[in-house]
Amino acid sequence: MKKVLLIAALSAAAMFAADGKAIYDTQCKSCHGADGKMKALGKSAPLAGMAAATVQKELEEYKAGTLNKYGMGGVMKGNAAKLSADDMKAVSSYIATLK
């Protein structure tokens, strides 16, 4: 019985886990491009090739309002404000797969 409950709990957690690609597609793709190689508003560096830890750190800093890289602090603060810590981790991991 305990094994069944554990499997059910893990399955439920997986269902509610943040989907990095879905977050990217709705929050990031329009400015950074489907492959992460576009400079957002012609200003930022491409996201493709960035390490997950770097992306997550920068998202946290944008959300806190302490980062204004390429003059994009205001735009990114608004976008990052919509993301939970789990969302940031998921989208950062997804962005790290873009080469």
Helices and strands as residue ranges (DSSP letters): H 2-16, H 20-23, I 24-28, H 29-32, G 40-42, H 52-64, G 69-71, H 73-80, H 85-95
